[in-house]
């Protein structure tokens, strides 16, 4: 069963917000000249989550190509965020 247009729009909006949030936090970490071990783990986790959000947006047909390249696989699994 397909999701309703409103449900699809809400899902896309939520994923876009998550993607932006991950990107903003990653940018703030990349401004640091030194990352603690915890920050390095957070950076790795955020990269995985950002990629997962991008892949889900791509699978929903909502990922804009100006944000990067498109994922190949639409059968997406949740990432293992444990580093």
BELPEBEL-V136439 format. One record per helix or strand of 2 or more residues. SS is the DSSP state (a for helix, b for strand). FROM is the first residue (numbers start at 1). TO is the last residue. If there is no record, write none. Layout:
ss=SS from=FROM to=TO
ss=SS from=FROM to=TO
//
This chain:
ss=a from=5 to=30
ss=a from=37 to=59
ss=a from=65 to=67
//
